[in-house]
C-alpha cells in the first residue's frame, strides 16, 4: 500500500530508520514530489510570516518597511516560487556536495541514494524553519540527525562513517563559506578610498 505524504512526514520525523528502509528502492518521482510539496508548504508559511512582518525572509520582498504588510498577489506568488526554487536548488547542490564525502568514507550505492537522504532529511527544516528563532535551529539540528540516519540506511554505512560524511560536508561548507565571506569583506574594504 502506497503511503500518503502525511504518513511519510510522520515516519521521517519520528522513525527515520524505518522510513529510509521503506524508500530504499523508490525512484526519483515520489521523492521529488514529496520535496516539492514540503518546499511549497515552507515557502507559503515563510511568505505569510514575512507578509505579516513577523520576520524578514532573505528571498522574500513582501514588506514595505513601514509596518504595513504588502498584500500584492503577484509579489506573494513570486516570493513563494523564488523560495521553492532556491530551496530545491540549495538541497540539490548540498546533495552533490554531500555525496563527495559519502563516497570518500565508502558509500557506493550511488548519488541518488544520497539525494534521497537529503530530500527526506529536510523534512524537519521544511516543516519548522518558518517559525521564528526556534524553528530554524530545531529544524536544522533534526535535519542533520535524520541525514546521518539516511546515509547510514541508504548506503549501508556504519553510524560513524555516515556521521563523518555529514559532519565533514557541513563543517567544510561552513569553513569555505566563511573564507568566501571574509575574502569578499577584505576586497570591499581594500577598495574603499583611504582617508586621513
PEUR-V773360 format. One record per residue. N is the residue number from 1. RES is the residue in three letters. PHI is phi as a letter, one per 30 degrees, with the letter a starting at -180 (none if undefined). OMEGA is omega in whole degrees, 0 to 359 (none if undefined). NEAR is the number of other ideal C-beta (glycine too) atoms within 8 Angstrom. Layout:
N;RES;PHI;OMEGA;NEAR
N;RES;PHI;OMEGA;NEAR
This chain:
1;UNK;none;182;2
2;UNK;d;182;3
3;UNK;d;175;7
4;UNK;d;177;6
5;UNK;e;181;7
6;UNK;d;176;6
7;UNK;d;180;8
8;UNK;d;179;12
9;UNK;e;181;11
10;UNK;d;181;9
11;UNK;d;182;13
12;UNK;d;178;13
13;UNK;d;192;10
14;UNK;c;177;6
15;UNK;b;188;8
16;UNK;d;179;15
17;UNK;e;179;8
18;UNK;d;182;8
19;UNK;d;181;12
20;UNK;d;176;14
21;UNK;d;181;8
22;UNK;d;181;9
23;UNK;c;184;11
24;UNK;e;182;9
25;UNK;c;182;4
26;UNK;d;178;8
27;UNK;d;184;6
28;UNK;d;186;6
29;UNK;e;182;6
30;UNK;d;181;9
31;UNK;d;182;14
32;UNK;d;176;9
33;UNK;e;177;8
34;UNK;e;181;12
35;UNK;d;181;12
36;UNK;d;179;10
37;UNK;d;179;9
38;UNK;d;177;13
39;UNK;d;177;13
40;UNK;d;176;10
41;UNK;e;180;10
42;UNK;e;182;15
43;UNK;d;179;14
44;UNK;d;181;9
45;UNK;d;179;9
46;UNK;d;179;13
47;UNK;d;176;15
48;UNK;d;181;9
49;UNK;d;179;12
50;UNK;d;180;15
51;UNK;d;177;12
52;UNK;d;179;7
53;UNK;i;173;9
54;UNK;d;172;6
55;UNK;a;177;7
56;UNK;d;177;7
57;UNK;c;184;11
58;UNK;d;182;4
59;UNK;c;183;7
60;UNK;b;181;13
61;UNK;b;187;6
62;UNK;d;174;12
63;UNK;b;186;11
64;UNK;c;185;7
65;UNK;i;180;3
66;UNK;c;179;4
67;UNK;i;181;4
68;UNK;c;177;5
69;UNK;d;177;9
70;UNK;c;180;9
71;UNK;c;178;6
72;UNK;d;183;7
73;UNK;e;180;6
74;UNK;d;179;6
75;UNK;d;180;10
76;UNK;d;178;12
77;UNK;d;178;8
78;UNK;d;179;9
79;UNK;d;180;16
80;UNK;d;181;12
81;UNK;d;180;9
82;UNK;d;178;10
83;UNK;d;179;16
84;UNK;d;181;12
85;UNK;d;180;8
86;UNK;d;179;9
87;UNK;d;182;12
88;UNK;d;178;11
89;UNK;d;180;8
90;UNK;d;179;8
91;UNK;d;177;12
92;UNK;d;179;9
93;UNK;d;178;8
94;UNK;d;179;11
95;UNK;d;178;13
96;UNK;d;179;9
97;UNK;d;180;10
98;UNK;d;182;16
99;UNK;d;176;12
100;UNK;e;182;9
101;UNK;d;176;14
102;UNK;d;179;13
103;UNK;d;181;9
104;UNK;d;179;8
105;UNK;c;173;12
106;UNK;j;179;8
107;UNK;d;185;15
108;UNK;b;183;6
109;UNK;c;175;7
110;UNK;j;185;6
111;UNK;d;181;8
112;UNK;d;178;7
113;UNK;d;176;12
114;UNK;d;179;16
115;UNK;d;178;12
116;UNK;d;178;13
117;UNK;d;180;14
118;UNK;d;181;14
119;UNK;d;184;13
120;UNK;d;180;17
121;UNK;d;177;15
122;UNK;d;183;12
123;UNK;e;181;13
124;UNK;d;180;13
125;UNK;d;182;13
126;UNK;d;178;13
127;UNK;d;190;12
128;UNK;c;190;12
129;UNK;d;178;12
130;UNK;d;178;9
131;UNK;d;184;8
132;UNK;e;174;7
133;UNK;i;189;6
134;UNK;d;184;7
135;UNK;d;181;11
136;UNK;d;182;11
137;UNK;d;180;8
138;UNK;d;180;10
139;UNK;e;181;14
140;UNK;d;180;10
141;UNK;d;180;8
142;UNK;d;179;12
143;UNK;d;180;13
144;UNK;d;180;11
145;UNK;d;179;8
146;UNK;d;179;14
147;UNK;d;177;13
148;UNK;d;179;12
149;UNK;d;179;13
150;UNK;d;179;15
151;UNK;d;178;17
152;UNK;e;185;13
153;UNK;d;187;12
154;UNK;d;179;13
155;UNK;c;180;14
156;UNK;i;180;7
157;UNK;c;174;12
158;UNK;d;176;6
159;UNK;e;184;7
160;UNK;d;180;6
161;UNK;d;178;12
162;UNK;d;179;15
163;UNK;d;180;9
164;UNK;d;180;10
165;UNK;d;182;16
166;UNK;d;181;14
167;UNK;d;179;8
168;UNK;d;180;11
169;UNK;e;182;13
170;UNK;d;185;9
171;UNK;d;180;8
172;UNK;d;177;9
173;UNK;d;179;10
174;UNK;d;179;8
175;UNK;d;179;8
176;UNK;d;178;8
177;UNK;d;179;8
178;UNK;d;178;8
179;UNK;d;180;8
180;UNK;d;179;8
181;UNK;d;178;8
182;UNK;d;179;8
183;UNK;d;178;8
184;UNK;d;178;8
185;UNK;d;178;8
186;UNK;d;179;8
187;UNK;d;180;8
188;UNK;d;181;8
189;UNK;d;180;7
190;UNK;d;179;6
191;UNK;d;178;5
192;UNK;d;179;6
193;UNK;d;179;3
194;UNK;d;177;4
195;UNK;c;174;3
196;UNK;i;none;2
